[in-house]
Amino acid sequence: MTSNNLTRRGLSAGQKILRCWQLYLLLLLPMAVIIIFSYGPMYGLQIAFKNYRPRDGFWGSAWVGLQHFRTFFSNFQIKRLIFNTLGISVYSLIAGFPIPIILAILINECTNRAFKKTVQMVTFAPYFISTVVMVSMILMFLGVYSGPINNLLASMGRERMDFMAKPELFKSIYVWTGVWQGAGYSSVIYIAALSSIDPTLYEAAIIDGANKFQRIIHIDIPGIMPTIIILLILSFGGIMSVGFEKIYLMQNQLNMSTSDVISTYVYRMGLENAQYSFSTAIGLFNSVINTVLLVIVNQIARRVGETSLW
């Protein structure tokens, strides 16, 4: 044991903080942001168990226990809301999770540096498009009379179609436009993981006669598997949380049967109908389900393999 280790063991907690005060100072701002914007709002969760009225405040509102939860579970819309939420989330996971991995591997295998950088830039750029602009682009492209898709259908002698009025097409439009927008950004972390793989593994594989496909299967994929598992666990932890903004902007009365999800229902109940306690109860239920799924999937990953969040 070195003298430095002995010195550090002899220091009190306060002395250790003073010794590295610059590092703790850097932690102060992000910790304050987390406490204010993540833990602070948890104080308001109590209104899920109360009949909240703004004039009475948090403590003055009447306690109703699980009444709002029972109301939600007895609601005839709950099956549709949960089915639509899970349907869109699972569809997004199945369609969107593998594509960034494939894209990262293809970019990593590209030998032309200029082409590689161009592909990265082109696939990464859509991520910076705002949700409002993204939905506007979707509506323009799928427009009945001016959209290029319908113009192509008309030039082929087929009838024009109102895509956004067809409930059966909503999920596919939502998911695949999201895949196009986020694939490049999501691939960055896999590209970083691929760059950390020992180059001597590739050299040894080439000497042994392994072709490019075999190197991908036996070196690339095992090398990034811990990253894949961690991101998959995190994805399952948010499976009940479908992005509100994009769905709300794409939603209309004709596609409501498949586009209405828990987050849009909470918005209508909470802000439009001023049922604050009821909407908070639904949001709390949603968060609890996400937490339970996160814990279960993490436990499965830890038992099956060696990679897990904790």
N, C-alpha and C positions, 0 to 999 in steps of 0.2 A: 504494500500500500504506500503510495507516494505521500510526500509531505503536504502537497496541495489538497489531496483527499482528506487527510487528517485535519487540515485547517478548516475545510468546508464543513466537516462533520461537527466541529467545535463551535460553529457559528449558530446563533439563534435565528429564528425566522425573520425577525426585524433586521438583523445585520445582513442577512442574505439579500433582502429586498433593497437595502441601502447600497449594497455592493454592486447590484445590477439594476439600479433605479431607472436607467435609460430604457431597458427592455420592458420593465413594468409600465413605464410612461407610454410606450408605444401600444401596450395592451389596453390602456385606459379607455381610449375612444371606442374601439370595437366592442369592448365589454359594456360600455355605457349604451351604445346603440342596441345591443342584444337585450339588455335589461329593460330599456325604455320601450322598444318596439316589439319585443317577443314575450317577455315575462310580464311587463306592465299591463297589457291588455287582458291577461288571465284574471285580473281582479274582476273584470266585468262578466266573467262566466257565471257568476252567481245568479244573474238575472234569468238563466235558463231554468232555475228552480223557483222563480218568483213571477208574480204578475206585475211586470215592471211598468212604471209610469214615470216619465221624466220629471214631473213636478214633485214626486215623492222621493226620487233618488234611489240609489242602490239599496240602502239600509231601510228606507221607509216603505218600500214596496212590499205587498203582501206575499208571504211564502205559500207556494202551491205544490211544492215537492215535484213529483214526476208527472204532473198533469200534462205538461206540454209534450213530453215524450209519448205518453199514451195517445194524445190527440194525433200526433204524427203517425204513429204505428197503425192507428185505426183509419187513417186517411186513405180513400180509395185510389189516390194517385201514387202512393208509396211504391207499389210494384213497378209502375212505369218509370218513376224517377230512378230507382235503384238499378233497374234493368238497363235503362239508357246510359246511366253513369258508368256502370261496369262494362257495358257493351263498347262504349267509346274508348274507355281506358284500356281494356284488354286488346281491342283492335289496334290502338295506338302502340301498345307494347309489342304485339306480335309483328306489326308492320314496321315500326320505327326503330326497335332496338337492334336488330341485326344489320340494318343498312349502314349505320356509321362504322360498324366493325369491318364490314366488307370494303367500304370506301377507304378506311384507314389502311387496310392491308394492300389494296390496289395502289394507293398513293405511295406507300412505303416501297413497293416493288418497282415503281416507275424509275427508270434510269435517266430519262431526259429531264434535267433539272428545270429548264424553262417551262416545259409542259407540266411538270409536277407543281411548280409554283402557281401556274395559271389555273390548274384544276382546283387547288386549294383556295385560291382567291374567289373563283366563280362559285364554288360550293359553300364557302364561308359567308359571302356577302349577303344572301337572303336573310340571315339571322338578324341583321340590323334593320330590317324593315319593320316598322311599327305595326301593331295589331290592326289599327284602324286602316292604315294603307294596305295591309295584306288583305283584309276583307274587301276593301274597295277593288283591289285587283281581281279577286275571285269573282265578285259580282260583275265586273266589266268583262272578264273573259267568258263568263257563262251567261251573259246577257242574251235575252231572247232574240232581239232584233239587231243588235250591234256587236254582240260578242263573236270573237273569231271562231269559237267552237261551233256555234250555231250557223255561222256563215259557211263553214266547211261542210256541215251537214246539208245545208240548203244547196250548195254547189254539187253535192253528190245525189241530189234529188230526194233527200229525206226531209221529213217534217222537222221544223224547229222545236226545241224542247225547253221548257222552263225547269232547269235543273234544280233550282232552289225551292221549287214548289213540290218536289217529289221527296217524300219522307224517306223512302228506301235508299236514296242517294246521299242523304245528308252526312252520314257517318263516313262514307268513303271520301267525300269532298273534304270534310274536316281533317281526317287522318292523313291523307296523301299530300294535301297542301302543307300540313304540319311537318311531314317527313321531308318534303322539299326544302322547307325553310330551316329546319334544325339539323339536318344530317351533317352538313359541313362543320357546324359548330361542335356537335357531339363527337365527331371523329377526331378532334384535336387531342383529346385526352388519350385516345387509343394510339394515335401517332406518337405521342410523347412516351407511352409505355413501350411501343415497338422500338423506339430509338435507344431504349435502355437495355435491350437484349444484347448479350455478349456476341460480337462479330465472329469470334472464333467458332461459335456453334455453326454458323453458316459455312465457314471455311471447311470444317470437319465434314459437314453434310455433303458439300460439293465433292470433296475428295472421295467420299463413300459412294458417290454416284447418284445422290438424291436430286430429283428434278425440282423445279420451282414449286409445283403444287405440293410435293412431299415436304419441302421445307416450310411451307405455310402451315400444313397440317401438324407437323411434328415439332416446329420451333416457334413460329409466330403465335399460333393460337394458345399453346401452353404458356408462352411467355406473357401474354396479356390476360390470361384467365383470371388471376386475382382481381384485376381491374374490372373485368366483365362481371364477376360475381358481386363486387361491391356496388357497382352501378345498378345491377339487377335488383339487389336488395333494396336500394334507395327507390327504385322505380315502383316496386311493390308497396313501399311505404306511402306512396302517393296515388295509389290506384283508384281511390274514391274521390280524388280531388282533380276534377277536369277543369282546365282553364276556363274561367268565366267569360272574359272579355270577348274572345273570338266566337264562342258559341252564341253569346248574347247578340252580337252584331250580325251573325249569320241567321239568326232565328227569325221566323215569321209564323203567322197563324197556320199556314199550310203544311209546314214541316214540324210543327210543335210535337207531334206524337213521337218523334224520334230525337228531337233536339232538346227537349226539356229535361234538364239534369238537376241534381241536388243544388248546385251553386246558383243556377238561375231561379230556382224555386225559392231559395233563401232570399235572394235579392227582391223578388216580388213580395214575399211575405214581410220582410224586414223593412224595406225602404218605401215600397209603393203602398203597402197596406198598414205600415207602422206597427206590425206585430213583432216587437223587438224580442220579447222573451221566447216566443215560438220559434223564430228564426235562429236565435242563439242556441236553443236546444237542438235544432237540426244540425247546425254547424258543429256542436260539441259531439253529437252522435257520429258525425262524419269523421272527426278527428280521432275519436276513440277507435273506430274501425281501422283507420289507417295505422294507428299505433300498434294495435293488435296484430295486423298483417305484417308490419315491420318486424316485430318481435318473433313471430312464427317463422317467417322466411329466414331471418338471421339464425335462428336455432337450427333450422334444417340445413342451411349452408355450413354451419359450424360442425354438425354431425357428419355430413356427407364429405366435406372437404376440410381444408385447414384455414380457409379464408372466411372472415366474418367481420362485422362492424365492431362487435365486442365479445 
